[in-house]
Amino acid sequence: MTTVVLLGLVLAGAGPASAHMEATAEGAQAGTGPVTVAFSAAAESDTAGIVGVKTQLPAGILPGSVSLASGPAGWILTPTADGYEIGGPAIAPAVDAEFSIAIARLPRDVTELPFKTLLRYSDGREDAWIELPSPANPEPENPAPTIAVAPAPADATTAATPSSPAPATPGTEGALSAEAQDEPAEVSAEDQSSTTGPTVAIVVLVAAALAGAFWFWRSRGSRGA
């Protein structure tokens, strides 16, 4: 009698324990995207079918960055203030709901991402998969579907290099040297012309004066003779 009672209690507890909602994302890595997250929601009703879900997105993921990748026929995704709703025609009773979303980019500095979700049935019933593990309750009864995320890839860094003079065009070194050499020559020519001009003028004036004096003395000598 005791054995039958215990077996009955175990079987009774197996029903809710077997129900679950899971999320998986192969290759999910923080700071990268797009990433596809697949969900599987176990049906808990033999009389009502699942009609959709309402999900709260983890911090760092915007509703506008999420789109429906796959789902039951006729289901669509509608963004909400803090997440999204996916739903449509009810699937058959006792049939699990499977769908997936695409996220444009995952946030950085995360190791896991929980998706708190309400599972809705055609008879108005809702199952809340929103609990997160805590030290006081490491294995909650209705855990939020959660994906594991690999660390973000290291950022590509480029070492700063000091700026260097632009290389001279081949064949210009000689031209630049010639120009540097020509400048002093031009200055010297200008300086020489500026000093030679007055000197020549003085010589001309002295020569003219001497010629005039010589002519004057010759004139006087001629008259005296």
C-alpha positions, 0 to 999 in steps of 0.5 A: 500500500505504501509503495503504491502511494509513493509511486502515485506521488512520483507520477503526479510530480512528473507531470509539471516537472516534465513541462518546460520551455527551452532556448538554444543558440548555437555559436552565440557570442557576445557582441556579435550577430546576427544570432538565431535563438530557437525556442521549444515550449512543451504543451501542458494541455490536452484540450487547448493548443498553444496560440503564442508567447509574450517575451521580455528581452534581456537588457541590451537587446532592443525590440526593433533588432529582433525578427521572426526566423521560423514558427508555426504557420500563420504566426507573426512577430510584433515588437512591444515596449520591452520585447515582442509577442509571437502568435497566430492560429492555435496549434493542435492540443498537446503539440509543442510549440517550436519557433526561432528568432533572429537577433541583429547583435548580442550585447557585450559583457554577457555570459547568458541571456534569459528570455522571460516568457508567457506561454498562451493557450487557446482557452486563455490559460497562461504559463509563466516561464519567468523565474531566474536562478538565485542562491536561495532558489538555484533551480526554480520551478518555472525557469525562464528559457536562457541561452549561454553566450561565449565571451566577446572576441577581442577588439582589433587594436591598431598601435598608434605610430608616430607620423613621419615625413612623406617620402620624397618623389624619386628624382626630386632630391637633386632638384631640391638640392639645386634649388637650395643651392641656387637661392644663395647664388641669386642673393649674391648676384642681387647683392653684387649688382646692388653694390657694383652699380654705384661703383661703376657710376663713380668710376665714370664720373671720375674719368669724366672729371679727369678728361675734362681737366686734361682738356682744360689744361691742353686748351690753355697750353694751346692759347699760350703758344 
